[in-house]
Amino acid sequence: MKKILIIDDEFIVRQGLRYMMDWEACGYTIAGEASNGQEGLELCRTLKPDLILCDVVMPVLNGVEFVREIHSMSGPPVIMLSNFDEYDKVRKAFQYGASDYILKNQISKELLISCLEQTISTESETRNTLPQKNFGILIRQALDGYAVEPYTELSSYLNHRLCASSFMVLFLDSLQPNFKNEPHLEEYMLQQLSPLQVCAASTTQHHAVCLIGLTGDTPCVDTSSLLRRLKKRIRHTSCVLGRPFERLSDIRKIIENLYELTKYSILYEDKLIFYEADMQSETLPMDFSLSDRYFSYVRATRLKEALDCLLSCLDTVKNTNSVHPFHFRKFLDHTLYETFRILRKTAKHSPMISRIELKLFKRLDNSITYIQILEALSDAFCDLASVCTAMNQDDSIISALNEYLEKNYASQITLYDAAEHLHMNYSYLSAYVSQNTGKHFSWHLNHVRIRHARQMLADTDYSISFISESIGYTDQSYFGKIFKKTVGMTPLQYRNYQNRK
C-alpha cells in the first residue's frame, strides 16, 4: 500500500483529493494532510510517505521551497498541483527535483492514477504499485459503500484467513492513543484471545474494527473476562463488543450499530467499555421539568443555583441507558444555547460571554464521559459567574478582595483579616460580599484554594496531605469534603482522572 501525503493550503482541495476515489482499491492510502510546506516537512519525517501531492503557491513555505528541502533530504517523489499561470514556478520546482505536475482544473481519477503510477515506475521499475487487498482495504470498502453485499471479496478473504463459522466485532471509537496502529491492536487481541484468530483495521473515519473469528471448537468468547482486560487497557476512548453473528453480509449494519452504542459512554461517570447485549433498553427523550426554575436563575445571574438545577436534572439519567445519547446532547446543547443567549442580552460586553461559550462547546464535543461533561459545565459556569459579576457590577471592592485572596489563600486568613486589609468594617464587608456576589466570604476563599489544589493534583506528585496544607487547610478530611463538593469527586479520584487523560 503506497502512502500519499497531500499538501495544499485550501481545505476544499485537500478534501476533494481525499474523496475523489476509492484510493485503497487502487493500491494507495492518504496518510496525511498539510496546509503548507513547513507542516508537510514535519509530516514527512513522521509518516514517511511514498508520494507527495503538493500545491505550488502556499503560505509559510511554498511548493518550490518545499521541493528543494525534500530533494536535499532524499525524500519521496513530489507531484506538483498548479494553475495555468504558475508554469514558471513549476519549472523551477522541476529544477529542484519535482517528478511531475497536474493542472488543478484538469484533475481526474484516471489522470491522477496514471500520473502516480508513472512516477512510481520511474522511481523504481521493480516496485509493485497494486498490492493485493488486505482486511483493512476490504472492510473499509464495505463500510464506505465501495463494495456491495454480500461482500464476496471480504468473505473469501476471511474464509481463508480466519476459517471461522461465526464472528464477533470489537468496535473502538478511536484507535489512538490506546494503540499505535492496526498491527498493534491486532497483536494485543491475539494475545487476549489465543488460540482464536482476529483481524484488525482502522476505518476512514479513524475508528477501529477488530473482527474475531469463532470456530466450532470455540463457539463463544468469555465476554466478562475480555471486558475486564479491555478496561485496563482502553482508557482514552469508548468501545463496544458486539454479539456473535454468522452472516458477513450483515457486517456493515452491525458495525454501524456498534458505533452508535459507543456514544452511551457520555451517560456514564467512568465507563468506556460495553457489551452489546447489555445495551439494549428502551430509551426516552429528555424531559426538563425544571426549565422555568433554571432560566429564572440564569436571568437573575444566579449561576451557582442555575448549575445546581441543571446538574440535578442531568443526574437523573447518569449511569443508565434510559435516554439516547443524541437526545442527551441535544437537550444539553439547547439548554446551554438559551443560557448564553440570555446572558449576552444582560451583559455589558457579550464577546467575553461568547468566548466562554465557544470554549465550553468545544470541550463538550470532545467529552466522552459524564465526568468530563460535569467538569466542563462547572468550569464554564464558574467563569460565567466571575465575568457577569465583573461586568455587571464593575466592583473595585470585590476585585480588591479577590486580589487579596489570591495572594494570601495559603495562610490561615479570615474575613476579619480581609476587612482589616481593605480598611473596612467586618460586618459591612460580610454583608457587601453576600449581597453583591450571592456568596459568602468562605465560598470565595474555598474557590481560590480548590482552583490551586486542582492544578497541583494535575501537575505534581505531591501527596494530598501536603497539597491540603499548602493551600491553607489544616484538616485534610475537611479539604476532601470541600473539594468533592466543589469539583464533584474526591482529590484522589480527580488526580487519577487527570492521569488517564
C-alpha positions in Angstrom: 0.0 0.0 0.0 1.6 3.3 -1.1 1.2 6.2 1.3 0.3 9.6 -0.1 0.8 13.0 1.6 -1.4 15.9 0.4 -0.1 19.4 0.9 -2.4 22.3 -0.1 -3.5 25.5 1.7 -7.1 25.1 0.5 -9.1 22.8 2.7 -11.7 22.1 -0.1 -8.9 21.0 -2.5 -7.5 18.6 0.1 -11.0 17.1 0.7 -11.6 16.9 -3.0 -8.5 14.8 -3.5 -9.2 12.6 -0.4 -12.7 11.7 -1.6 -12.1 11.7 -5.3 -11.9 7.9 -5.5 -11.5 4.7 -3.5 -7.8 5.1 -3.1 -7.2 1.8 -1.4 -8.8 -0.2 -4.2 -6.1 1.3 -6.4 -3.3 0.4 -4.0 -2.9 3.8 -2.2 -3.8 5.4 1.1 -4.0 9.0 2.1 -1.5 9.1 5.0 -1.9 12.7 6.0 -2.7 16.3 5.0 -0.8 19.6 5.5 -1.8 23.2 4.8 1.7 24.5 3.9 5.2 23.3 3.1 6.5 23.5 6.7 3.8 21.3 8.0 4.5 19.0 5.1 8.1 18.6 6.0 7.2 17.7 9.6 4.7 15.1 8.5 7.2 13.6 6.0 9.5 12.9 8.9 6.8 11.1 10.9 4.6 9.5 8.2 7.4 8.6 5.7 5.0 8.8 2.6 5.8 7.1 -0.7 4.4 10.0 -2.8 3.5 13.6 -2.2 0.9 15.8 -4.0 2.0 19.4 -3.3 0.5 22.8 -4.2 2.8 25.4 -5.8 1.6 28.6 -4.0 1.2 28.3 -0.2 2.0 30.4 2.9 4.9 29.8 5.3 6.8 27.5 2.9 5.7 27.4 -0.7 5.8 24.4 -3.0 9.0 25.3 -4.8 10.9 25.7 -1.5 9.3 22.5 -0.2 10.6 20.5 -3.2 14.1 21.9 -2.7 14.0 20.8 1.0 12.6 17.3 0.2 15.2 16.8 -2.5 18.0 17.7 -0.1 16.6 15.1 2.3 16.4 12.4 -0.5 12.7 12.3 0.2 9.9 10.7 -1.8 8.8 11.9 -5.3 6.7 15.1 -5.4 3.9 15.8 -7.9 3.0 19.5 -8.2 -0.5 20.8 -8.3 -0.6 24.0 -10.2 -2.8 26.5 -12.0 -2.4 27.7 -15.6 -0.4 30.8 -14.6 2.1 29.1 -12.4 4.3 27.4 -15.1 7.4 29.3 -14.2 7.1 28.2 -10.6 6.5 24.6 -11.6 9.5 24.7 -13.9 11.6 25.9 -11.0 10.2 23.1 -8.9 11.4 20.6 -11.6 14.9 22.1 -11.3 14.8 21.3 -7.6 13.6 17.7 -8.2 9.8 17.6 -8.7 8.7 14.5 -10.5 5.6 15.7 -12.4 2.7 18.2 -12.3 -1.0 18.2 -12.8 -3.2 21.3 -13.5 -5.8 21.6 -10.8 -8.7 22.2 -13.2 -7.9 19.0 -15.1 -7.5 16.6 -12.2 -9.5 13.4 -12.6 -9.3 9.9 -11.1 -7.8 8.5 -14.3 -5.2 11.3 -14.8 -4.2 11.2 -11.2 -3.7 7.4 -11.1 -1.8 7.4 -14.3 0.5 10.2 -13.0 1.1 8.3 -9.8 1.8 5.0 -11.5 4.2 6.6 -13.9 6.0 8.4 -11.1 6.5 5.2 -9.1 7.5 3.3 -12.2 10.1 6.0 -12.9 11.4 5.8 -9.4 11.7 2.0 -9.3 10.5 -0.3 -12.0 10.7 -3.3 -9.7 8.1 -1.9 -7.3 4.6 -3.4 -7.3 2.1 -0.5 -7.4 -1.0 -2.6 -6.8 -0.6 -4.9 -3.8 -3.2 -7.5 -3.0 -6.1 -6.3 -0.9 -5.9 -7.0 2.8 -8.5 -6.9 5.6 -8.1 -3.1 6.1 -8.9 -2.4 2.4 -11.8 -4.8 2.2 -13.5 -3.7 5.4 -13.1 0.0 4.5 -14.6 -0.7 1.1 -17.6 -2.4 2.8 -18.1 0.4 5.4 -17.7 3.2 2.9 -20.1 1.8 0.3 -17.5 0.9 -2.4 -18.3 -2.8 -2.0 -21.9 -4.2 -2.1 -23.5 -7.1 -0.3 -22.8 -9.9 0.2 -19.2 -8.6 0.2 -17.8 -11.6 -1.8 -14.1 -10.5 -1.7 -14.3 -9.9 2.1 -15.9 -13.2 2.7 -13.4 -15.1 0.5 -10.5 -13.4 2.4 -11.9 -14.1 5.8 -12.7 -17.7 5.0 -9.1 -18.2 4.1 -7.7 -16.0 7.0 -9.9 -16.9 9.9 -11.6 -20.2 9.0 -14.5 -19.3 11.2 -18.1 -20.3 11.4 -19.2 -17.1 13.2 -17.8 -13.8 14.3 -17.7 -11.1 16.9 -16.7 -7.4 16.4 -14.9 -5.2 18.8 -15.5 -1.6 17.7 -13.4 1.3 19.1 -14.4 4.9 18.6 -10.7 5.8 18.2 -7.6 3.7 17.5 -5.1 6.0 19.2 -3.8 6.7 21.7 -4.7 3.3 23.2 -3.0 1.5 20.3 -0.2 2.8 18.0 -1.7 1.3 14.8 -3.6 -1.6 13.3 -0.9 -4.3 13.9 -0.6 -3.2 17.5 -4.3 -3.6 18.1 -4.3 -7.0 16.3 -1.3 -8.2 18.2 -3.0 -7.3 21.5 -6.2 -9.0 20.7 -4.4 -12.1 19.5 -2.7 -12.3 22.9 -6.0 -11.9 24.7 -8.0 -14.4 22.6 -5.5 -17.1 21.8 -6.0 -19.5 20.0 -8.7 -17.6 18.2 -7.7 -15.6 15.1 -8.5 -11.9 14.7 -8.2 -9.2 12.0 -7.9 -5.5 12.9 -8.2 -2.3 10.9 -8.9 1.4 11.2 -11.7 3.0 9.2 -11.6 6.1 7.0 -13.2 7.9 9.9 -10.3 6.9 12.2 -12.4 4.4 14.2 -11.0 0.8 14.7 -12.6 -2.5 14.0 -11.4 -5.9 15.3 -13.1 -9.0 13.8 -12.9 -12.1 16.0 -13.3 -15.5 14.3 -15.2 -18.1 16.2 -14.9 -21.8 15.4 -16.8 -24.9 16.3 -14.2 -25.7 19.0 -14.6 -22.2 20.5 -18.1 -21.0 19.6 -18.1 -18.1 22.0 -15.8 -15.8 24.0 -15.7 -15.3 27.7 -17.0 -11.7 27.4 -16.8 -10.8 31.1 -13.2 -11.7 31.3 -12.4 -9.9 28.0 -14.2 -6.8 29.0 -12.3 -6.7 32.3 -9.0 -6.9 30.5 -10.0 -4.3 28.0 -11.0 -1.9 30.8 -7.4 -2.0 32.0 -6.0 -1.3 28.5 -8.5 1.1 26.9 -8.7 4.4 28.9 -9.0 7.1 26.2 -11.9 6.1 24.0 -15.2 4.2 24.2 -15.7 0.7 22.6 -18.3 -1.9 22.3 -18.0 -5.7 21.9 -20.7 -7.0 19.6 -22.7 -10.2 20.0 -21.8 -13.2 17.8 -23.2 -13.3 14.3 -22.8 -15.6 11.3 -23.7 -13.7 8.1 -20.8 -11.4 6.9 -23.3 -9.7 4.7 -24.6 -8.0 7.9 -21.3 -6.7 8.9 -21.8 -3.1 7.8 -25.1 -2.8 9.7 -23.6 -4.4 12.8 -20.6 -2.1 12.9 -22.9 1.0 12.3 -25.0 -0.1 15.3 -21.9 -0.6 17.5 -20.7 2.9 16.5 -23.9 4.3 17.8 -23.6 2.3 21.1 -20.2 3.8 21.8 -21.9 7.2 22.3 -23.5 5.9 25.5 -20.3 6.4 27.4 -21.3 10.1 27.7 -24.0 9.0 30.2 -21.6 7.1 32.5 -19.2 8.6 35.0 -16.3 6.2 34.4 -17.3 3.5 31.9 -15.9 3.2 28.5 -16.2 -0.5 27.7 -19.6 -2.0 26.8 -21.1 -5.3 25.6 -23.8 -5.0 23.0 -26.1 -7.5 24.7 -26.2 -5.3 27.9 -27.1 -2.1 26.0 -30.5 -2.9 24.6 -33.1 -1.0 26.5 -36.0 1.4 25.7 -34.8 5.0 25.6 -36.9 8.1 26.2 -36.5 11.8 25.3 -35.1 14.1 27.9 -37.8 15.9 29.9 -36.5 19.0 31.5 -39.3 19.7 34.0 -37.2 22.3 35.9 -36.7 24.6 32.9 -38.7 27.6 34.3 -36.8 27.5 37.5 -33.5 27.1 35.8 -33.9 30.0 33.4 -35.2 32.2 36.2 -31.8 31.7 37.9 -30.0 32.4 34.7 -31.9 35.7 34.1 -31.0 36.7 37.7 -27.4 35.7 37.0 -27.6 33.4 40.0 -25.4 30.9 38.2 -24.5 28.7 41.1 -28.2 27.9 41.6 -28.7 27.5 37.9 -25.8 25.0 37.6 -27.1 23.0 40.6 -30.5 22.9 39.0 -29.1 21.7 35.6 -26.9 19.1 37.2 -29.8 17.8 39.3 -31.7 17.1 36.1 -28.7 15.5 34.4 -28.0 13.3 37.4 -31.4 11.5 36.9 -30.1 9.8 33.8 -26.4 9.3 34.5 -25.1 5.7 34.6 -28.2 4.5 32.8 -29.3 3.7 29.2 -32.7 5.5 29.9 -32.1 8.2 27.2 -30.4 8.1 23.9 -27.0 10.0 23.8 -28.3 12.0 20.9 -31.3 13.3 23.0 -29.0 13.9 25.9 -26.6 16.1 23.9 -29.4 17.8 22.0 -31.1 18.7 25.3 -27.8 20.0 26.8 -26.9 22.0 23.7 -30.3 23.6 23.5 -30.3 24.5 27.2 -26.8 26.0 27.0 -27.6 27.9 23.8 -30.6 29.6 25.5 -28.4 30.2 28.6 -25.8 32.1 26.7 -28.4 34.0 24.7 -30.0 35.3 27.9 -26.6 36.2 29.4 -25.4 38.0 26.3 -28.6 40.2 26.5 -27.9 41.2 30.1 -24.1 41.5 30.0 -22.4 44.8 29.1 -19.7 43.1 26.9 -21.1 40.0 25.3 -17.8 38.9 23.5 -16.4 37.6 26.8 -19.6 35.5 27.2 -19.2 34.2 23.7 -15.6 33.2 24.3 -16.7 31.1 27.3 -19.5 29.6 25.2 -17.1 28.6 22.4 -14.7 27.1 24.9 -17.5 25.1 26.6 -19.0 23.7 23.4 -15.5 22.6 22.2 -15.0 20.8 25.5 -18.4 19.2 25.3 -17.7 18.0 21.8 -14.6 16.3 23.0 -16.1 14.8 26.1 -16.8 11.1 26.2 -17.9 10.6 29.8 -20.3 12.2 32.2 -17.5 13.3 34.5 -16.0 15.3 31.6 -19.3 16.9 30.9 -19.6 17.8 34.6 -16.2 19.3 34.7 -16.7 21.3 31.6 -20.0 22.7 32.9 -18.6 23.5 36.3 -15.7 25.4 34.9 -17.8 27.3 32.4 -20.4 28.4 35.0 -17.6 29.4 37.3 -16.1 31.6 34.6 -19.6 33.0 33.8 -20.2 33.9 37.4 -16.9 35.8 37.5 -17.5 37.5 34.2 -21.0 38.5 35.0 -20.1 39.8 38.4 -17.2 41.9 37.0 -19.2 43.1 34.0 -22.5 44.0 35.7 -21.1 45.4 38.9 -17.6 46.6 38.0 -16.9 46.4 41.7 -13.5 47.6 43.0 -14.1 46.2 46.5 -14.8 42.7 45.1 -11.8 42.9 42.9 -9.6 44.0 45.8 -10.9 41.1 47.9 -10.2 38.6 45.1 -6.7 40.0 44.8 -6.1 39.7 48.5 -7.4 36.1 48.5 -5.2 35.2 45.5 -2.1 36.4 47.3 -2.9 35.0 50.8 -5.0 31.9 50.2 -2.3 29.6 51.6 -2.4 31.4 55.0 -5.0 31.0 57.8 -6.8 34.1 56.8 -10.3 35.1 57.9 -12.9 37.7 57.0 -11.5 39.8 59.8 -8.1 39.8 58.1 -9.6 40.7 54.8 -11.6 43.6 56.3 -8.5 44.9 58.0 -6.6 44.8 54.8 -9.3 46.6 52.9 -9.8 49.1 55.8 -13.5 48.2 56.1 -15.8 47.2 58.9 -16.1 43.5 59.3 -19.9 43.3 59.3 -20.2 45.7 56.4 -17.7 43.7 54.3 -19.5 40.5 55.1 -22.9 41.9 54.0 -21.4 43.6 51.0 -19.8 40.4 49.6 -23.0 38.4 50.1 -25.3 41.0 48.5 -23.1 41.7 45.5 -21.9 38.2 44.6 -24.6 36.0 46.1 -21.9 34.1 48.0 -20.3 34.3 51.4 -16.6 35.1 52.1 -15.8 31.4 52.8 -17.1 30.4 49.3 -14.6 32.9 47.6 -11.7 31.6 49.7 -12.5 28.0 49.1 -12.9 28.6 45.4 -9.4 30.1 45.1 -7.9 27.3 47.2 -9.6 24.5 45.3 -8.5 26.0 42.0 -4.9 25.8 43.1 -5.4 22.3 44.5 -6.7 21.1 41.2 -3.7 22.5 39.4 -1.3 20.8 41.9 -3.1 17.5 41.7 -2.9 17.5 37.9 0.7 18.8 37.5 2.6 17.5 40.6 3.1 14.2 42.5 2.8 15.9 45.9 0.8 14.0 48.5 -2.8 15.1 49.1 -1.9 15.9 52.7 0.9 18.2 51.5 -1.4 19.9 49.0 -4.0 20.4 51.7 -1.6 22.2 53.9 0.0 24.1 51.0 -3.3 25.8 50.1 -4.4 26.6 53.7 -6.3 23.6 55.0 -5.0 22.2 58.3 -7.7 19.4 58.3 -7.2 17.0 55.3 -10.7 15.5 55.8 -12.3 18.9 55.6 -10.2 19.7 52.5 -11.5 16.5 50.9 -15.1 17.4 51.8 -14.8 20.9 50.3 -13.0 19.5 47.2 -15.7 16.9 46.4 -18.5 19.4 47.0 -16.8 21.8 44.6 -15.4 19.5 41.9 -17.8 16.5 42.2 -15.1 13.9 43.0 -12.5 13.3 45.7 -8.9 14.7 45.3 -7.6 11.1 44.6 -10.3 10.5 42.0 -9.5 13.8 40.4 -5.8 13.0 40.2 -6.5 9.5 38.7 -8.8 11.0 36.2 -6.3 13.7 35.1 -3.6 11.0 34.8 -5.8 9.0 32.4 -6.1 11.9 30.0 
